[in-house]
Amino acid sequence: MIKHEIISCERCSAPIECKANSYTKCQCSEVQLTLNEMEYIGEQYDGCLCSFCLFQLRQEYQDSMSS
């Protein structure tokens, strides 16, 4: 039985199990972001993102910094 809310990733619409009340167990906590990376993502999205999208956006930010 699912104990947490199922929501859609704001970027790709994939279903994700939101564990905001247990952040360390949430799939988004798998992605380690710097403050600058968090600000970059936060400027584009307000809601939850799946770990795949967070990885992609982190890479997008890193690529833009090396250009």
mmCIF file of the N, C-alpha and C atoms, coordinates in Angstrom:
data_MODEL
# 
_entry.id   MODEL 
# 
loop_
_atom_site.group_PDB 
_atom_site.id 
_atom_site.type_symbol 
_atom_site.label_atom_id 
_atom_site.label_alt_id 
_atom_site.label_comp_id 
_atom_site.label_asym_id 
_atom_site.label_entity_id 
_atom_site.label_seq_id 
_atom_site.pdbx_PDB_ins_code 
_atom_site.Cartn_x 
_atom_site.Cartn_y 
_atom_site.Cartn_z 
_atom_site.occupancy 
_atom_site.B_iso_or_equiv 
_atom_site.pdbx_formal_charge 
_atom_site.auth_seq_id 
_atom_site.auth_comp_id 
_atom_site.auth_asym_id 
_atom_site.auth_atom_id 
_atom_site.pdbx_PDB_model_num 
ATOM 1   N N  . MET A 1 1  ? 0.837  -1.183 0.000   1.00 0.00 ? 1  MET A N  1 
ATOM 2   C CA . MET A 1 1  ? 0.000  0.000  0.000   1.00 0.00 ? 1  MET A CA 1 
ATOM 3   C C  . MET A 1 1  ? 0.884  1.250  0.000   1.00 0.00 ? 1  MET A C  1 
ATOM 4   N N  . ILE A 1 2  ? 0.560  2.200  -0.841  1.00 0.00 ? 2  ILE A N  1 
ATOM 5   C CA . ILE A 1 2  ? 1.309  3.447  -0.941  1.00 0.00 ? 2  ILE A CA 1 
ATOM 6   C C  . ILE A 1 2  ? 0.975  4.341  0.250   1.00 0.00 ? 2  ILE A C  1 
ATOM 7   N N  . LYS A 1 3  ? 2.018  4.831  0.903   1.00 0.00 ? 3  LYS A N  1 
ATOM 8   C CA . LYS A 1 3  ? 1.825  5.669  2.083   1.00 0.00 ? 3  LYS A CA 1 
ATOM 9   C C  . LYS A 1 3  ? 1.966  7.150  1.758   1.00 0.00 ? 3  LYS A C  1 
ATOM 10  N N  . HIS A 1 4  ? 2.410  7.469  0.557   1.00 0.00 ? 4  HIS A N  1 
ATOM 11  C CA . HIS A 1 4  ? 2.664  8.841  0.171   1.00 0.00 ? 4  HIS A CA 1 
ATOM 12  C C  . HIS A 1 4  ? 1.871  9.193  -1.078  1.00 0.00 ? 4  HIS A C  1 
ATOM 13  N N  . GLU A 1 5  ? 1.756  10.469 -1.316  1.00 0.00 ? 5  GLU A N  1 
ATOM 14  C CA . GLU A 1 5  ? 0.986  10.967 -2.458  1.00 0.00 ? 5  GLU A CA 1 
ATOM 15  C C  . GLU A 1 5  ? 1.740  10.725 -3.770  1.00 0.00 ? 5  GLU A C  1 
ATOM 16  N N  . ILE A 1 6  ? 1.013  10.312 -4.795  1.00 0.00 ? 6  ILE A N  1 
ATOM 17  C CA . ILE A 1 6  ? 1.576  10.176 -6.137  1.00 0.00 ? 6  ILE A CA 1 
ATOM 18  C C  . ILE A 1 6  ? 1.290  11.484 -6.870  1.00 0.00 ? 6  ILE A C  1 
ATOM 19  N N  . ILE A 1 7  ? 2.367  12.112 -7.337  1.00 0.00 ? 7  ILE A N  1 
ATOM 20  C CA . ILE A 1 7  ? 2.245  13.367 -8.076  1.00 0.00 ? 7  ILE A CA 1 
ATOM 21  C C  . ILE A 1 7  ? 2.961  13.214 -9.410  1.00 0.00 ? 7  ILE A C  1 
ATOM 22  N N  . SER A 1 8  ? 2.818  14.206 -10.273 1.00 0.00 ? 8  SER A N  1 
ATOM 23  C CA . SER A 1 8  ? 3.510  14.201 -11.564 1.00 0.00 ? 8  SER A CA 1 
ATOM 24  C C  . SER A 1 8  ? 4.708  15.119 -11.514 1.00 0.00 ? 8  SER A C  1 
ATOM 25  N N  . CYS A 1 9  ? 5.785  14.675 -12.110 1.00 0.00 ? 9  CYS A N  1 
ATOM 26  C CA . CYS A 1 9  ? 6.964  15.526 -12.252 1.00 0.00 ? 9  CYS A CA 1 
ATOM 27  C C  . CYS A 1 9  ? 6.545  16.745 -13.062 1.00 0.00 ? 9  CYS A C  1 
ATOM 28  N N  . GLU A 1 10 ? 6.910  17.912 -12.588 1.00 0.00 ? 10 GLU A N  1 
ATOM 29  C CA . GLU A 1 10 ? 6.507  19.143 -13.277 1.00 0.00 ? 10 GLU A CA 1 
ATOM 30  C C  . GLU A 1 10 ? 7.125  19.252 -14.665 1.00 0.00 ? 10 GLU A C  1 
ATOM 31  N N  . ARG A 1 11 ? 8.255  18.627 -14.883 1.00 0.00 ? 11 ARG A N  1 
ATOM 32  C CA . ARG A 1 11 ? 8.965  18.751 -16.159 1.00 0.00 ? 11 ARG A CA 1 
ATOM 33  C C  . ARG A 1 11 ? 8.536  17.693 -17.175 1.00 0.00 ? 11 ARG A C  1 
ATOM 34  N N  . CYS A 1 12 ? 8.489  16.420 -16.764 1.00 0.00 ? 12 CYS A N  1 
ATOM 35  C CA . CYS A 1 12 ? 8.221  15.349 -17.734 1.00 0.00 ? 12 CYS A CA 1 
ATOM 36  C C  . CYS A 1 12 ? 6.888  14.635 -17.505 1.00 0.00 ? 12 CYS A C  1 
ATOM 37  N N  . SER A 1 13 ? 6.199  14.972 -16.439 1.00 0.00 ? 13 SER A N  1 
ATOM 38  C CA . SER A 1 13 ? 4.901  14.388 -16.082 1.00 0.00 ? 13 SER A CA 1 
ATOM 39  C C  . SER A 1 13 ? 4.960  12.937 -15.629 1.00 0.00 ? 13 SER A C  1 
ATOM 40  N N  . ALA A 1 14 ? 6.161  12.411 -15.394 1.00 0.00 ? 14 ALA A N  1 
ATOM 41  C CA . ALA A 1 14 ? 6.273  11.046 -14.880 1.00 0.00 ? 14 ALA A CA 1 
ATOM 42  C C  . ALA A 1 14 ? 5.686  10.996 -13.474 1.00 0.00 ? 14 ALA A C  1 
ATOM 43  N N  . PRO A 1 15 ? 4.993  9.916  -13.136 1.00 0.00 ? 15 PRO A N  1 
ATOM 44  C CA . PRO A 1 15 ? 4.459  9.802  -11.773 1.00 0.00 ? 15 PRO A CA 1 
ATOM 45  C C  . PRO A 1 15 ? 5.595  9.563  -10.777 1.00 0.00 ? 15 PRO A C  1 
ATOM 46  N N  . ILE A 1 16 ? 5.564  10.292 -9.681  1.00 0.00 ? 16 ILE A N  1 
ATOM 47  C CA . ILE A 1 16 ? 6.559  10.110 -8.625  1.00 0.00 ? 16 ILE A CA 1 
ATOM 48  C C  . ILE A 1 16 ? 5.840  10.052 -7.281  1.00 0.00 ? 16 ILE A C  1 
ATOM 49  N N  . GLU A 1 17 ? 6.399  9.258  -6.393  1.00 0.00 ? 17 GLU A N  1 
ATOM 50  C CA . GLU A 1 17 ? 5.830  9.142  -5.055  1.00 0.00 ? 17 GLU A CA 1 
ATOM 51  C C  . GLU A 1 17 ? 6.461  10.222 -4.185  1.00 0.00 ? 17 GLU A C  1 
ATOM 52  N N  . CYS A 1 18 ? 5.677  11.201 -3.793  1.00 0.00 ? 18 CYS A N  1 
ATOM 53  C CA . CYS A 1 18 ? 6.165  12.325 -2.995  1.00 0.00 ? 18 CYS A CA 1 
ATOM 54  C C  . CYS A 1 18 ? 6.317  11.886 -1.548  1.00 0.00 ? 18 CYS A C  1 
ATOM 55  N N  . LYS A 1 19 ? 7.513  12.066 -1.029  1.00 0.00 ? 19 LYS A N  1 
ATOM 56  C CA . LYS A 1 19 ? 7.791  11.734 0.371   1.00 0.00 ? 19 LYS A CA 1 
ATOM 57  C C  . LYS A 1 19 ? 8.341  12.967 1.080   1.00 0.00 ? 19 LYS A C  1 
ATOM 58  N N  . ALA A 1 20 ? 7.698  14.099 0.876   1.00 0.00 ? 20 ALA A N  1 
ATOM 59  C CA . ALA A 1 20 ? 8.164  15.355 1.453   1.00 0.00 ? 20 ALA A CA 1 
ATOM 60  C C  . ALA A 1 20 ? 8.286  15.279 2.967   1.00 0.00 ? 20 ALA A C  1 
ATOM 61  N N  . ASN A 1 21 ? 7.447  14.484 3.595   1.00 0.00 ? 21 ASN A N  1 
ATOM 62  C CA . ASN A 1 21 ? 7.525  14.349 5.051   1.00 0.00 ? 21 ASN A CA 1 
ATOM 63  C C  . ASN A 1 21 ? 8.621  13.368 5.477   1.00 0.00 ? 21 ASN A C  1 
ATOM 64  N N  . SER A 1 22 ? 9.234  12.686 4.518   1.00 0.00 ? 22 SER A N  1 
ATOM 65  C CA . SER A 1 22 ? 10.374 11.785 4.761   1.00 0.00 ? 22 SER A CA 1 
ATOM 66  C C  . SER A 1 22 ? 11.423 12.062 3.700   1.00 0.00 ? 22 SER A C  1 
ATOM 67  N N  . TYR A 1 23 ? 11.900 13.294 3.656   1.00 0.00 ? 23 TYR A N  1 
ATOM 68  C CA . TYR A 1 23 ? 12.763 13.750 2.563   1.00 0.00 ? 23 TYR A CA 1 
ATOM 69  C C  . TYR A 1 23 ? 13.940 12.815 2.297   1.00 0.00 ? 23 TYR A C  1 
ATOM 70  N N  . THR A 1 24 ? 14.564 12.295 3.329   1.00 0.00 ? 24 THR A N  1 
ATOM 71  C CA . THR A 1 24 ? 15.736 11.444 3.112   1.00 0.00 ? 24 THR A CA 1 
ATOM 72  C C  . THR A 1 24 ? 15.394 10.142 2.399   1.00 0.00 ? 24 THR A C  1 
ATOM 73  N N  . LYS A 1 25 ? 14.120 9.776  2.359   1.00 0.00 ? 25 LYS A N  1 
ATOM 74  C CA . LYS A 1 25 ? 13.680 8.570  1.660   1.00 0.00 ? 25 LYS A CA 1 
ATOM 75  C C  . LYS A 1 25 ? 13.088 8.876  0.296   1.00 0.00 ? 25 LYS A C  1 
ATOM 76  N N  . CYS A 1 26 ? 12.988 10.156 -0.044  1.00 0.00 ? 26 CYS A N  1 
ATOM 77  C CA . CYS A 1 26 ? 12.397 10.564 -1.313  1.00 0.00 ? 26 CYS A CA 1 
ATOM 78  C C  . CYS A 1 26 ? 13.404 10.387 -2.443  1.00 0.00 ? 26 CYS A C  1 
ATOM 79  N N  . GLN A 1 27 ? 12.936 10.015 -3.617  1.00 0.00 ? 27 GLN A N  1 
ATOM 80  C CA . GLN A 1 27 ? 13.826 9.784  -4.750  1.00 0.00 ? 27 GLN A CA 1 
ATOM 81  C C  . GLN A 1 27 ? 14.597 11.032 -5.161  1.00 0.00 ? 27 GLN A C  1 
ATOM 82  N N  . CYS A 1 28 ? 14.051 12.211 -4.897  1.00 0.00 ? 28 CYS A N  1 
ATOM 83  C CA . CYS A 1 28 ? 14.757 13.436 -5.294  1.00 0.00 ? 28 CYS A CA 1 
ATOM 84  C C  . CYS A 1 28 ? 15.993 13.687 -4.430  1.00 0.00 ? 28 CYS A C  1 
ATOM 85  N N  . SER A 1 29 ? 16.058 13.082 -3.251  1.00 0.00 ? 29 SER A N  1 
ATOM 86  C CA . SER A 1 29 ? 17.230 13.270 -2.394  1.00 0.00 ? 29 SER A CA 1 
ATOM 87  C C  . SER A 1 29 ? 18.452 12.523 -2.933  1.00 0.00 ? 29 SER A C  1 
ATOM 88  N N  . GLU A 1 30 ? 18.254 11.691 -3.947  1.00 0.00 ? 30 GLU A N  1 
ATOM 89  C CA . GLU A 1 30 ? 19.361 10.973 -4.577  1.00 0.00 ? 30 GLU A CA 1 
ATOM 90  C C  . GLU A 1 30 ? 20.268 11.907 -5.364  1.00 0.00 ? 30 GLU A C  1 
ATOM 91  N N  . VAL A 1 31 ? 19.760 13.074 -5.727  1.00 0.00 ? 31 VAL A N  1 
ATOM 92  C CA . VAL A 1 31 ? 20.496 14.005 -6.573  1.00 0.00 ? 31 VAL A CA 1 
ATOM 93  C C  . VAL A 1 31 ? 21.092 15.101 -5.690  1.00 0.00 ? 31 VAL A C  1 
ATOM 94  N N  . GLN A 1 32 ? 22.420 15.116 -5.611  1.00 0.00 ? 32 GLN A N  1 
ATOM 95  C CA . GLN A 1 32 ? 23.100 16.125 -4.821  1.00 0.00 ? 32 GLN A CA 1 
ATOM 96  C C  . GLN A 1 32 ? 23.295 17.368 -5.686  1.00 0.00 ? 32 GLN A C  1 
ATOM 97  N N  . LEU A 1 33 ? 22.731 18.488 -5.242  1.00 0.00 ? 33 LEU A N  1 
ATOM 98  C CA . LEU A 1 33 ? 22.795 19.735 -5.994  1.00 0.00 ? 33 LEU A CA 1 
ATOM 99  C C  . LEU A 1 33 ? 23.525 20.803 -5.202  1.00 0.00 ? 33 LEU A C  1 
ATOM 100 N N  . THR A 1 34 ? 24.294 21.629 -5.905  1.00 0.00 ? 34 THR A N  1 
ATOM 101 C CA . THR A 1 34 ? 24.913 22.784 -5.275  1.00 0.00 ? 34 THR A CA 1 
ATOM 102 C C  . THR A 1 34 ? 23.851 23.873 -5.139  1.00 0.00 ? 34 THR A C  1 
ATOM 103 N N  . LEU A 1 35 ? 24.158 24.885 -4.376  1.00 0.00 ? 35 LEU A N  1 
ATOM 104 C CA . LEU A 1 35 ? 23.235 26.008 -4.221  1.00 0.00 ? 35 LEU A CA 1 
ATOM 105 C C  . LEU A 1 35 ? 22.945 26.652 -5.574  1.00 0.00 ? 35 LEU A C  1 
ATOM 106 N N  . ASN A 1 36 ? 23.972 26.830 -6.394  1.00 0.00 ? 36 ASN A N  1 
ATOM 107 C CA . ASN A 1 36 ? 23.780 27.432 -7.719  1.00 0.00 ? 36 ASN A CA 1 
ATOM 108 C C  . ASN A 1 36 ? 22.893 26.567 -8.606  1.00 0.00 ? 36 ASN A C  1 
ATOM 109 N N  . GLU A 1 37 ? 23.074 25.254 -8.526  1.00 0.00 ? 37 GLU A N  1 
ATOM 110 C CA . GLU A 1 37 ? 22.235 24.348 -9.311  1.00 0.00 ? 37 GLU A CA 1 
ATOM 111 C C  . GLU A 1 37 ? 20.789 24.405 -8.839  1.00 0.00 ? 37 GLU A C  1 
ATOM 112 N N  . MET A 1 38 ? 20.574 24.467 -7.527  1.00 0.00 ? 38 MET A N  1 
ATOM 113 C CA . MET A 1 38 ? 19.216 24.587 -6.989  1.00 0.00 ? 38 MET A CA 1 
ATOM 114 C C  . MET A 1 38 ? 18.557 25.887 -7.440  1.00 0.00 ? 38 MET A C  1 
ATOM 115 N N  . GLU A 1 39 ? 19.312 26.978 -7.436  1.00 0.00 ? 39 GLU A N  1 
ATOM 116 C CA . GLU A 1 39 ? 18.760 28.255 -7.890  1.00 0.00 ? 39 GLU A CA 1 
ATOM 117 C C  . GLU A 1 39 ? 18.402 28.203 -9.366  1.00 0.00 ? 39 GLU A C  1 
ATOM 118 N N  . TYR A 1 40 ? 19.269 27.600 -10.176 1.00 0.00 ? 40 TYR A N  1 
ATOM 119 C CA . TYR A 1 40 ? 19.025 27.452 -11.609 1.00 0.00 ? 40 TYR A CA 1 
ATOM 120 C C  . TYR A 1 40 ? 17.724 26.688 -11.858 1.00 0.00 ? 40 TYR A C  1 
ATOM 121 N N  . ILE A 1 41 ? 17.554 25.578 -11.163 1.00 0.00 ? 41 ILE A N  1 
ATOM 122 C CA . ILE A 1 41 ? 16.345 24.761 -11.321 1.00 0.00 ? 41 ILE A CA 1 
ATOM 123 C C  . ILE A 1 41 ? 15.129 25.496 -10.767 1.00 0.00 ? 41 ILE A C  1 
ATOM 124 N N  . GLY A 1 42 ? 15.295 26.141 -9.619  1.00 0.00 ? 42 GLY A N  1 
ATOM 125 C CA . GLY A 1 42 ? 14.193 26.863 -8.984  1.00 0.00 ? 42 GLY A CA 1 
ATOM 126 C C  . GLY A 1 42 ? 13.678 28.031 -9.806  1.00 0.00 ? 42 GLY A C  1 
ATOM 127 N N  . GLU A 1 43 ? 14.530 28.599 -10.646 1.00 0.00 ? 43 GLU A N  1 
ATOM 128 C CA . GLU A 1 43 ? 14.101 29.688 -11.531 1.00 0.00 ? 43 GLU A CA 1 
ATOM 129 C C  . GLU A 1 43 ? 13.179 29.181 -12.632 1.00 0.00 ? 43 GLU A C  1 
ATOM 130 N N  . GLN A 1 44 ? 13.248 27.885 -12.919 1.00 0.00 ? 44 GLN A N  1 
ATOM 131 C CA . GLN A 1 44 ? 12.469 27.312 -14.016 1.00 0.00 ? 44 GLN A CA 1 
ATOM 132 C C  . GLN A 1 44 ? 11.237 26.532 -13.547 1.00 0.00 ? 44 GLN A C  1 
ATOM 133 N N  . TYR A 1 45 ? 11.312 25.960 -12.343 1.00 0.00 ? 45 TYR A N  1 
ATOM 134 C CA . TYR A 1 45 ? 10.248 25.074 -11.861 1.00 0.00 ? 45 TYR A CA 1 
ATOM 135 C C  . TYR A 1 45 ? 9.906  25.394 -10.415 1.00 0.00 ? 45 TYR A C  1 
ATOM 136 N N  . ASP A 1 46 ? 8.624  25.277 -10.090 1.00 0.00 ? 46 ASP A N  1 
ATOM 137 C CA . ASP A 1 46 ? 8.162  25.520 -8.723  1.00 0.00 ? 46 ASP A CA 1 
ATOM 138 C C  . ASP A 1 46 ? 7.866  24.230 -7.978  1.00 0.00 ? 46 ASP A C  1 
ATOM 139 N N  . GLY A 1 47 ? 7.475  23.199 -8.711  1.00 0.00 ? 47 GLY A N  1 
ATOM 140 C CA . GLY A 1 47 ? 7.025  21.965 -8.076  1.00 0.00 ? 47 GLY A CA 1 
ATOM 141 C C  . GLY A 1 47 ? 8.092  20.893 -8.024  1.00 0.00 ? 47 GLY A C  1 
ATOM 142 N N  . CYS A 1 48 ? 7.669  19.706 -7.678  1.00 0.00 ? 48 CYS A N  1 
ATOM 143 C CA . CYS A 1 48 ? 8.565  18.560 -7.556  1.00 0.00 ? 48 CYS A CA 1 
ATOM 144 C C  . CYS A 1 48 ? 9.001  18.050 -8.929  1.00 0.00 ? 48 CYS A C  1 
ATOM 145 N N  . LEU A 1 49 ? 10.228 17.552 -8.959  1.00 0.00 ? 49 LEU A N  1 
ATOM 146 C CA . LEU A 1 49 ? 10.787 16.970 -10.170 1.00 0.00 ? 49 LEU A CA 1 
ATOM 147 C C  . LEU A 1 49 ? 11.303 15.575 -9.845  1.00 0.00 ? 49 LEU A C  1 
ATOM 148 N N  . CYS A 1 50 ? 11.215 14.688 -10.820 1.00 0.00 ? 50 CYS A N  1 
ATOM 149 C CA . CYS A 1 50 ? 11.746 13.345 -10.629 1.00 0.00 ? 50 CYS A CA 1 
ATOM 150 C C  . CYS A 1 50 ? 13.273 13.399 -10.637 1.00 0.00 ? 50 CYS A C  1 
ATOM 151 N N  . SER A 1 51 ? 13.895 12.361 -10.117 1.00 0.00 ? 51 SER A N  1 
ATOM 152 C CA . SER A 1 51 ? 15.355 12.350 -10.036 1.00 0.00 ? 51 SER A CA 1 
ATOM 153 C C  . SER A 1 51 ? 15.987 12.379 -11.429 1.00 0.00 ? 51 SER A C  1 
ATOM 154 N N  . PHE A 1 52 ? 15.364 11.751 -12.408 1.00 0.00 ? 52 PHE A N  1 
ATOM 155 C CA . PHE A 1 52 ? 15.903 11.773 -13.773 1.00 0.00 ? 52 PHE A CA 1 
ATOM 156 C C  . PHE A 1 52 ? 15.976 13.203 -14.298 1.00 0.00 ? 52 PHE A C  1 
ATOM 157 N N  . CYS A 1 53 ? 14.914 13.969 -14.104 1.00 0.00 ? 53 CYS A N  1 
ATOM 158 C CA . CYS A 1 53 ? 14.907 15.364 -14.560 1.00 0.00 ? 53 CYS A CA 1 
ATOM 159 C C  . CYS A 1 53 ? 15.903 16.204 -13.768 1.00 0.00 ? 53 CYS A C  1 
ATOM 160 N N  . LEU A 1 54 ? 16.017 15.943 -12.467 1.00 0.00 ? 54 LEU A N  1 
ATOM 161 C CA . LEU A 1 54 ? 17.001 16.677 -11.668 1.00 0.00 ? 54 LEU A CA 1 
ATOM 162 C C  . LEU A 1 54 ? 18.414 16.409 -12.165 1.00 0.00 ? 54 LEU A C  1 
ATOM 163 N N  . PHE A 1 55 ? 18.722 15.154 -12.497 1.00 0.00 ? 55 PHE A N  1 
ATOM 164 C CA . PHE A 1 55 ? 20.036 14.835 -13.055 1.00 0.00 ? 55 PHE A CA 1 
ATOM 165 C C  . PHE A 1 55 ? 20.249 15.577 -14.378 1.00 0.00 ? 55 PHE A C  1 
ATOM 166 N N  . GLN A 1 56 ? 19.235 15.584 -15.240 1.00 0.00 ? 56 GLN A N  1 
ATOM 167 C CA . GLN A 1 56 ? 19.354 16.259 -16.528 1.00 0.00 ? 56 GLN A CA 1 
ATOM 168 C C  . GLN A 1 56 ? 19.559 17.763 -16.357 1.00 0.00 ? 56 GLN A C  1 
ATOM 169 N N  . LEU A 1 57 ? 18.795 18.366 -15.458 1.00 0.00 ? 57 LEU A N  1 
ATOM 170 C CA . LEU A 1 57 ? 18.910 19.806 -15.243 1.00 0.00 ? 57 LEU A CA 1 
ATOM 171 C C  . LEU A 1 57 ? 20.240 20.177 -14.593 1.00 0.00 ? 57 LEU A C  1 
ATOM 172 N N  . ARG A 1 58 ? 20.737 19.326 -13.714 1.00 0.00 ? 58 ARG A N  1 
ATOM 173 C CA . ARG A 1 58 ? 22.059 19.559 -13.130 1.00 0.00 ? 58 ARG A CA 1 
ATOM 174 C C  . ARG A 1 58 ? 23.117 19.543 -14.228 1.00 0.00 ? 58 ARG A C  1 
ATOM 175 N N  . GLN A 1 59 ? 23.022 18.566 -15.136 1.00 0.00 ? 59 GLN A N  1 
ATOM 176 C CA . GLN A 1 59 ? 23.975 18.485 -16.245 1.00 0.00 ? 59 GLN A CA 1 
ATOM 177 C C  . GLN A 1 59 ? 23.840 19.680 -17.178 1.00 0.00 ? 59 GLN A C  1 
ATOM 178 N N  . GLU A 1 60 ? 22.608 20.098 -17.447 1.00 0.00 ? 60 GLU A N  1 
ATOM 179 C CA . GLU A 1 60 ? 22.346 21.268 -18.293 1.00 0.00 ? 60 GLU A CA 1 
ATOM 180 C C  . GLU A 1 60 ? 23.020 22.511 -17.696 1.00 0.00 ? 60 GLU A C  1 
ATOM 181 N N  . TYR A 1 61 ? 22.879 22.679 -16.382 1.00 0.00 ? 61 TYR A N  1 
ATOM 182 C CA . TYR A 1 61 ? 23.507 23.813 -15.709 1.00 0.00 ? 61 TYR A CA 1 
ATOM 183 C C  . TYR A 1 61 ? 25.030 23.718 -15.812 1.00 0.00 ? 61 TYR A C  1 
ATOM 184 N N  . GLN A 1 62 ? 25.588 22.544 -15.545 1.00 0.00 ? 62 GLN A N  1 
ATOM 185 C CA . GLN A 1 62 ? 27.042 22.368 -15.608 1.00 0.00 ? 62 GLN A CA 1 
ATOM 186 C C  . GLN A 1 62 ? 27.564 22.608 -17.013 1.00 0.00 ? 62 GLN A C  1 
ATOM 187 N N  . ASP A 1 63 ? 26.822 22.161 -18.025 1.00 0.00 ? 63 ASP A N  1 
ATOM 188 C CA . ASP A 1 63 ? 27.218 22.400 -19.413 1.00 0.00 ? 63 ASP A CA 1 
ATOM 189 C C  . ASP A 1 63 ? 27.204 23.886 -19.745 1.00 0.00 ? 63 ASP A C  1 
ATOM 190 N N  . SER A 1 64 ? 26.196 24.610 -19.238 1.00 0.00 ? 64 SER A N  1 
ATOM 191 C CA . SER A 1 64 ? 26.117 26.047 -19.520 1.00 0.00 ? 64 SER A CA 1 
ATOM 192 C C  . SER A 1 64 ? 27.236 26.820 -18.844 1.00 0.00 ? 64 SER A C  1 
ATOM 193 N N  . MET A 1 65 ? 27.763 26.313 -17.739 1.00 0.00 ? 65 MET A N  1 
ATOM 194 C CA . MET A 1 65 ? 28.852 26.976 -17.029 1.00 0.00 ? 65 MET A CA 1 
ATOM 195 C C  . MET A 1 65 ? 30.194 26.729 -17.696 1.00 0.00 ? 65 MET A C  1 
ATOM 196 N N  . SER A 1 66 ? 30.324 25.650 -18.439 1.00 0.00 ? 66 SER A N  1 
ATOM 197 C CA . SER A 1 66 ? 31.591 25.323 -19.082 1.00 0.00 ? 66 SER A CA 1 
ATOM 198 C C  . SER A 1 66 ? 31.681 25.869 -20.508 1.00 0.00 ? 66 SER A C  1 
ATOM 199 N N  . SER A 1 67 ? 30.613 26.473 -20.981 1.00 0.00 ? 67 SER A N  1 
ATOM 200 C CA . SER A 1 67 ? 30.612 27.015 -22.358 1.00 0.00 ? 67 SER A CA 1 
ATOM 201 C C  . SER A 1 67 ? 31.288 28.350 -22.430 1.00 0.00 ? 67 SER A C  1 
# 
